[in-house]
Amino acid sequence: MNLDHTAEPWSINDWPQSRSEISIGAIGTPRVAIIPLRDVSINEQKANARRIVACVNACAGISAENLEDNLPVKELALRYNAVLQQRDETLALLQEIAKTLSAHPDAHIGNKIVHFAHRKALAAIANLTAVS
């Protein structure tokens, strides 16, 4: 992939840093950015550096144009959060269905339909929880 910026992953440099700055680097590039420690608390600037690194690494593969426009990223985040909520709601429903089927009076005396539905509900639960 041809990049116009330093390749990810970025990280906050571990080596001793001066008291006046926090240095952000990447593999093969010791200094990508410097966060000066002025006018705000050191903890706030450390949090800013962590956020910069987290954002850069989370956006790996997304073009700078899409990030600047920001609409595709916001839309993707909204859809992702909606899917997570839908997954959680579906999982809760499947767990309730599996519990109900397991308690069905015919579940353990050879009712193939109840047994089949219970197995399918358990398989769907396993599938949803494996992805989590």
Secondary structure, DSSP 4 states (H G I P E B T S, - for coil): ---SSPPSPEEE--S---TTEEEEEETTEEEEEEEE--SS-HHHHHHHHHHHHHHHHHTTTS-HHHHHH-HHHHHHHHHHHHHHHHHHHHHHHHHHHHHHHHHSTTTTTT-HHHHHHHHHHHHHHHHHHHH-
